[in-house]
Amino acid sequence: MPSASAVSCPGRPEQVRRAAGLVRTGTTVALGLPWNTRPAPDNARPALHHMTDLGDVEPPEPATYKDFLGVDYHGKGVTHLDALAHVAYRGRLYDGRPAGEAVGAAGARFGAVAALGPLVTRGVLLDLPAVLGVDWLEPGRAVTAADVRAAERALGAAAGEGTAVLLRSGRFARRAALGPWDLDAASAGFHLDALPLLAERGISLLGSDGDSDVRPSPVEGVHSPVHALAVAALGVPLLDNLELEALSAACAGAGRYEFLLVVSPLKVPGGTGSPVAPVAVL
C-alpha cells in the first residue's frame, strides 16, 4: 500500500489555485440531496428531523424556533463523505493500520473525518449517460477503465493529479421515472478494473450518484470492492449519493465537464465520515 504521505490531498494550495482558475461564469451547483426523512427501498435508515422549540422555551422575547437533526448517514439516502476510517479490508485500514486498534466505541483514532476538510480541488464529471446517449445506466452496469477513457475523450475532461472524479450514472433520473429500488442489490458503478487507471492519474476524491460500486459485485465474497480499493488501499475518500442531474445540465450548457469542487465535512472527532453538501462552481 502507498504511505499516507502519498495521498493527493484535495486542499493543497497549488491544487486550490489551479481549481479556482476553472471558474468562468460563477455558476454554482449544489450536489447534496435534500435531508431524507422518508423510508424507501433506497433509504433504509431515514434521517431524523423534529422540532425542539416552537417559540415557548425562552420567554418572553424574542421567540425562537429550534430543531433536531440526527442521521445514520452511511447508506443510500444521504449525501456523505467516507473518511479513511470507514473501510477496512482483511482487518486493515489504509496504510496497514489494524482496524481493531484504530477504531473503537469512541470512534476512530486514525483516518477520522475531522482531518479531511475543507476539500477544494478540480472536479471532473464522467457523465456516462450523456456519452452513451441514454437517460441512465441500468442497475448492474459496470463502468470499466475503457469507459472512463472513452468518457474523458468525449467530454474533453480527463482525471489528473488531485482531481475529484464524479460518476453520473443517472440514478436519480431513473428513480424519478421508475421509482426507488434497492441499490445494495443492483446499482450502476465502477468496475474494479477502473481503479488502477484512476490511481495512476493520482485522483484525490472519487464520487458518484450511488456509492461508486457496481452491484452485484464482480468479486466473490467482497460486497464493495471499489470501497476496499479506493479507501483502504489507495487512501482516496469517497463521496456517496451525490445529486448530479443539475450538474449534468450545467456542464452540458457550458460545454465543459471540469469545475471547482468544494466539500466541507463536519469536524466530528473520531468520525468515520460526515454528511456533506458539496458545491460545484463553473
DODO-34214 format. One record per residue (C-alpha): y, x, z; residue number from 0; residue in one letter. Coordinates in Angstrom, 3 decimals, always signed. Each point is the difference from the previous one (the first is absolute). Layout:
# residues N
[[Y, X, Z], NUM, A]
...
END
This chain:
# residues 282
[[+0.000, +0.000, +0.000], 0, M]
[[+3.593, +1.135, -0.516], 1, P]
[[+1.999, +0.985, +3.041], 2, S]
[[+2.676, -2.217, +1.466], 3, A]
[[+2.655, +2.321, -1.395], 4, S]
[[-1.256, -0.727, -3.526], 5, A]
[[+0.992, -3.671, +0.148], 6, V]
[[+2.950, -0.832, -2.261], 7, S]
[[+2.211, -1.905, +2.420], 8, C]
[[+2.094, -2.766, -1.631], 9, P]
[[+3.247, +0.793, +1.760], 10, G]
[[+0.655, +3.661, -0.637], 11, R]
[[+3.653, +0.540, -0.960], 12, P]
[[-0.782, +1.272, -3.496], 13, E]
[[-2.207, -3.028, -0.714], 14, Q]
[[+2.641, -2.380, +1.334], 15, V]
[[+2.663, +1.591, -2.221], 16, R]
[[-2.181, -0.270, -3.090], 17, R]
[[-0.901, -3.601, +0.809], 18, A]
[[+3.647, -0.922, +0.581], 19, A]
[[+0.730, +1.206, -3.530], 20, G]
[[-2.160, -2.844, -1.337], 21, L]
[[+2.449, -2.653, +1.228], 22, V]
[[+2.014, -1.264, -2.984], 23, R]
[[+0.753, -3.710, +0.399], 24, T]
[[-0.334, -0.298, +3.772], 25, G]
[[-2.478, -2.867, -0.401], 26, T]
[[-2.033, -0.419, +3.198], 27, T]
[[-3.438, -1.624, +0.060], 28, V]
[[-1.715, -0.979, +3.251], 29, A]
[[-3.714, +0.837, -0.012], 30, L]
[[-1.054, -1.600, +3.291], 31, G]
[[-1.813, -3.311, +0.368], 32, L]
[[+1.457, -2.841, +2.075], 33, P]
[[-1.226, -0.019, +3.624], 34, W]
[[-3.316, -1.749, -0.510], 35, N]
[[-0.966, -2.443, +2.764], 36, T]
[[-2.306, -2.243, -2.054], 37, R]
[[-3.754, +0.638, +0.011], 38, P]
[[-1.604, +0.400, -3.421], 39, A]
[[-2.969, +1.766, -1.594], 40, P]
[[+2.270, +3.032, -0.446], 41, D]
[[+1.655, -0.311, +3.425], 42, N]
[[-2.780, -0.152, +2.566], 43, A]
[[+2.256, +1.181, +2.831], 44, R]
[[+3.315, -1.839, -0.432], 45, P]
[[+3.177, +1.462, +1.437], 46, A]
[[+1.618, -1.737, +2.976], 47, L]
[[+3.510, -1.388, +0.273], 48, H]
[[+1.295, -2.280, +2.722], 49, H]
[[+3.299, -0.691, +1.729], 50, M]
[[+0.617, +1.333, +3.503], 51, T]
[[+3.583, -1.221, +0.514], 52, D]
[[+1.568, -3.142, -1.415], 53, L]
[[+3.447, +0.483, +1.478], 54, G]
[[-0.963, -0.858, +3.583], 55, D]
[[-1.060, +3.300, +1.583], 56, V]
[[+3.333, +1.759, +0.588], 57, E]
[[+2.627, -2.669, +0.782], 58, P]
[[+2.807, -0.768, -0.220], 59, P]
[[+1.399, +1.700, -3.123], 60, E]
[[-0.772, +1.176, -2.603], 61, P]
[[-3.230, -1.763, -0.794], 62, A]
[[-2.704, +2.317, -1.344], 63, T]
[[-3.109, -0.604, -2.052], 64, Y]
[[-2.872, +2.470, +0.179], 65, K]
[[-3.426, +0.289, -1.464], 66, D]
[[-3.248, +1.939, +0.410], 67, F]
[[-1.891, +1.801, -2.732], 68, L]
[[-3.565, +1.259, +0.247], 69, G]
[[-2.442, +1.240, -2.603], 70, V]
[[-3.398, +1.610, -0.561], 71, D]
[[+1.357, +1.469, -3.189], 72, Y]
[[-2.914, +2.053, -1.389], 73, H]
[[-1.324, -2.620, -2.387], 74, G]
[[+0.948, -1.796, -3.193], 75, K]
[[+2.874, -2.230, +1.130], 76, G]
[[+2.722, +2.419, +1.159], 77, V]
[[+1.793, +2.771, -1.880], 78, T]
[[-0.724, +3.135, +2.006], 79, H]
[[-0.279, +3.771, +0.033], 80, L]
[[-3.275, +1.718, +0.939], 81, D]
[[+0.639, +3.167, +2.005], 82, A]
[[-2.406, +2.941, +0.080], 83, L]
[[-1.491, -1.229, +3.270], 84, A]
[[-1.222, -3.183, -1.682], 85, H]
[[-3.011, +1.328, -1.934], 86, V]
[[-2.846, +2.311, +0.981], 87, A]
[[-2.955, +1.060, -2.120], 88, Y]
[[-3.179, +1.118, +1.720], 89, R]
[[+1.885, +0.154, +3.264], 90, G]
[[+2.840, +2.178, -1.296], 91, R]
[[+3.646, -0.772, -0.618], 92, L]
[[+2.168, +1.983, -2.391], 93, Y]
[[-0.052, +3.772, +0.539], 94, D]
[[-3.432, -0.248, +1.607], 95, G]
[[+1.220, -1.487, +3.290], 96, R]
[[-2.815, -1.716, +1.951], 97, P]
[[+0.974, -3.680, +0.008], 98, A]
[[-1.512, -0.597, +3.450], 99, G]
[[+2.308, +2.585, +1.504], 100, E]
[[+3.112, -0.913, -1.978], 101, A]
[[+0.025, -3.810, +0.287], 102, V]
[[-0.680, -1.982, +3.141], 103, G]
[[+0.943, -3.161, +1.879], 104, A]
[[+3.579, +1.228, +0.406], 105, A]
[[+0.348, +0.684, -3.722], 106, G]
[[+0.003, +3.115, -2.154], 107, A]
[[+0.820, +3.497, +1.192], 108, R]
[[-0.155, +1.320, -3.579], 109, F]
[[+1.196, -1.510, -3.248], 110, G]
[[+1.969, -2.814, +1.612], 111, A]
[[+2.500, -1.989, -2.027], 112, V]
[[+2.995, +1.070, +2.098], 113, A]
[[-0.180, +3.404, -1.680], 114, A]
[[+0.299, -1.413, -3.518], 115, L]
[[+3.293, -1.692, -0.534], 116, G]
[[+2.328, -0.570, -1.620], 117, P]
[[-1.710, +0.625, -3.345], 118, L]
[[+2.390, +0.438, -2.932], 119, V]
[[-1.313, +1.217, -3.331], 120, T]
[[-0.497, -0.668, -3.690], 121, R]
[[-2.186, -3.013, -0.713], 122, G]
[[-2.004, -0.760, -3.138], 123, V]
[[-1.385, -3.439, -0.820], 124, L]
[[-3.324, +0.019, -1.829], 125, L]
[[+0.296, -3.519, -1.397], 126, D]
[[-3.509, -0.388, -1.417], 127, L]
[[+0.296, -3.673, -1.028], 128, P]
[[+3.159, +0.832, -1.977], 129, A]
[[-1.762, +2.893, -1.729], 130, V]
[[-3.075, -2.091, -0.819], 131, L]
[[+1.930, -3.110, -1.032], 132, G]
[[-1.554, -2.276, +2.637], 133, V]
[[+1.419, -1.961, +2.908], 134, D]
[[-2.201, +1.737, +2.573], 135, W]
[[-3.065, +2.156, +0.471], 136, L]
[[-3.042, -2.008, +0.998], 137, E]
[[-1.475, +0.725, +3.435], 138, P]
[[-2.528, +2.802, -0.269], 139, G]
[[+1.895, +1.784, -2.793], 140, R]
[[+0.008, +3.722, +0.771], 141, A]
[[+3.010, +2.089, -1.022], 142, V]
[[-1.303, +3.399, -1.080], 143, T]
[[+1.629, +3.357, -0.641], 144, A]
[[+0.035, -0.870, -3.707], 145, A]
[[+1.856, -3.237, +0.814], 146, D]
[[+2.558, +1.935, +2.043], 147, V]
[[+0.658, +2.428, -2.856], 148, R]
[[+0.260, -2.830, -2.528], 149, A]
[[+2.428, -1.908, +2.221], 150, A]
[[+2.159, +3.076, +0.516], 151, E]
[[+0.244, +0.515, -3.763], 152, R]
[[+0.718, -3.642, -0.737], 153, A]
[[+2.610, -0.395, +2.727], 154, L]
[[+1.618, +3.405, -0.365], 155, G]
[[-0.326, +0.857, +3.691], 156, A]
[[-2.516, +2.509, +1.335], 157, A]
[[-0.940, +0.800, +3.567], 158, A]
[[+1.226, +3.361, +1.252], 159, G]
[[+0.590, +2.066, +3.102], 160, E]
[[+1.025, -2.246, +2.888], 161, G]
[[-0.212, -3.202, -2.054], 162, T]
[[-0.963, -3.351, +1.507], 163, A]
[[-2.419, -1.637, -2.446], 164, V]
[[-0.081, -3.815, +0.135], 165, L]
[[-2.686, -1.949, -1.861], 166, L]
[[+0.734, -3.538, -1.115], 167, R]
[[-3.194, -1.946, -0.597], 168, S]
[[+1.762, -3.370, -0.230], 169, G]
[[-1.629, -1.263, +3.198], 170, R]
[[+2.846, -2.343, +0.858], 171, F]
[[+0.368, -1.327, -3.548], 172, A]
[[-3.705, -0.880, +0.127], 173, R]
[[+0.341, -1.481, +3.485], 174, R]
[[+2.895, -2.210, -1.119], 175, A]
[[-2.034, -1.264, -2.952], 176, A]
[[-3.493, -0.303, +1.511], 177, L]
[[+0.424, +0.082, +3.774], 178, G]
[[-1.062, +2.530, +2.633], 179, P]
[[-3.377, +1.719, +0.179], 180, W]
[[-1.799, +2.467, +2.255], 181, D]
[[+1.221, +3.456, -1.043], 182, L]
[[-2.603, +1.711, +2.174], 183, D]
[[-2.612, -1.439, -2.353], 184, A]
[[+1.776, +0.570, -3.323], 185, A]
[[+3.254, +1.717, -0.891], 186, S]
[[+1.452, +2.113, -2.769], 187, A]
[[+0.904, +3.524, +1.016], 188, G]
[[-0.474, +3.677, -0.585], 189, F]
[[-3.416, +1.429, -0.783], 190, H]
[[-0.562, +3.126, +2.059], 191, L]
[[-0.041, +2.096, -3.195], 192, D]
[[+3.782, -0.521, -0.224], 193, A]
[[+0.600, +1.800, +3.302], 194, L]
[[-0.623, +3.593, -1.194], 195, P]
[[+2.590, -0.510, -2.748], 196, L]
[[+2.569, -1.373, +2.463], 197, L]
[[-0.785, +2.810, +2.437], 198, A]
[[+0.601, +2.588, -2.731], 199, E]
[[+3.395, -1.571, -0.618], 200, R]
[[+0.924, +0.486, +3.673], 201, G]
[[+0.860, -3.650, +0.753], 202, I]
[[+1.320, -0.818, +3.457], 203, S]
[[-0.653, -3.750, +0.255], 204, L]
[[-2.432, -2.416, -1.638], 205, L]
[[+0.423, -3.755, +0.008], 206, G]
[[-0.825, -3.246, -1.754], 207, S]
[[+0.266, -3.759, +0.201], 208, D]
[[-3.466, +0.116, +1.582], 209, G]
[[-1.182, +2.886, +2.141], 210, D]
[[-0.607, +2.485, -2.871], 211, S]
[[-3.828, -0.286, +0.155], 212, D]
[[-2.012, -1.782, -2.674], 213, V]
[[-2.623, -2.347, +1.393], 214, R]
[[-2.917, -0.312, -0.052], 215, P]
[[+0.022, +3.680, +0.870], 216, S]
[[-1.490, +2.333, -2.624], 217, P]
[[-1.393, +2.195, +2.810], 218, V]
[[-3.053, -1.210, +1.866], 219, E]
[[+0.539, -0.052, +3.740], 220, G]
[[+3.762, +0.602, -0.221], 221, V]
[[+2.103, -3.156, +0.062], 222, H]
[[+3.329, +1.686, -0.785], 223, S]
[[-0.509, +3.345, -1.760], 224, P]
[[+3.629, +0.255, -1.137], 225, V]
[[+1.104, -0.333, +3.627], 226, H]
[[-2.437, +2.741, +0.985], 227, A]
[[+1.134, +2.358, -2.760], 228, L]
[[+3.745, -0.678, +0.162], 229, A]
[[+0.530, -0.153, +3.759], 230, V]
[[-2.821, +1.987, +1.574], 231, A]
[[-0.500, +2.664, -2.689], 232, A]
[[+3.423, +0.394, -1.670], 233, L]
[[+2.384, -1.044, +2.753], 234, G]
[[+1.708, -2.579, -2.238], 235, V]
[[+1.195, -3.145, +1.849], 236, P]
[[-0.612, -3.361, -1.649], 237, L]
[[+2.291, -2.969, -0.597], 238, L]
[[-2.005, -3.235, +0.000], 239, D]
[[+0.861, -3.515, -1.198], 240, N]
[[+3.229, +0.785, -1.832], 241, L]
[[+1.785, -2.822, -1.816], 242, E]
[[+0.329, +1.585, -3.452], 243, L]
[[+0.718, -2.976, -2.270], 244, E]
[[+3.791, +0.284, +0.273], 245, A]
[[-0.198, +3.773, -0.427], 246, L]
[[-2.075, -0.471, -3.148], 247, S]
[[+2.691, -2.252, -1.452], 248, A]
[[+2.798, +2.337, +1.047], 249, A]
[[-1.714, +3.045, -1.510], 250, C]
[[-0.710, -1.851, -3.244], 251, A]
[[+3.623, -1.107, -0.181], 252, G]
[[+1.278, +3.523, +0.654], 253, A]
[[-2.498, +1.562, -2.382], 254, G]
[[-1.123, +2.560, +2.575], 255, R]
[[-2.700, +0.108, +2.641], 256, Y]
[[+1.342, +2.600, +2.419], 257, E]
[[+2.405, -0.641, +2.873], 258, F]
[[+1.160, +1.036, +3.442], 259, L]
[[-2.418, -1.300, +2.653], 260, L]
[[+0.943, -0.428, +3.670], 261, V]
[[-2.623, -0.780, +2.667], 262, V]
[[+0.977, -0.062, +3.682], 263, S]
[[-2.914, -0.633, +2.396], 264, P]
[[+0.488, -1.049, +3.600], 265, L]
[[-0.040, +2.894, +2.462], 266, K]
[[-3.108, -1.077, +1.880], 267, V]
[[-1.253, +2.822, +2.261], 268, P]
[[-3.706, +0.387, -0.701], 269, G]
[[+0.060, -2.619, -2.758], 270, G]
[[-2.547, +0.213, -2.824], 271, T]
[[+2.487, -1.588, -2.388], 272, G]
[[+2.852, -2.465, -0.122], 273, S]
[[+1.195, -3.146, -1.727], 274, P]
[[+2.621, +1.030, -2.536], 275, V]
[[+2.501, -1.556, -2.412], 276, A]
[[+0.363, +2.642, -2.744], 277, P]
[[+2.881, -0.040, -2.469], 278, V]
[[+0.101, +1.325, -3.569], 279, A]
[[+3.405, +0.925, -1.429], 280, V]
[[+0.448, +0.315, -3.764], 281, L]
END
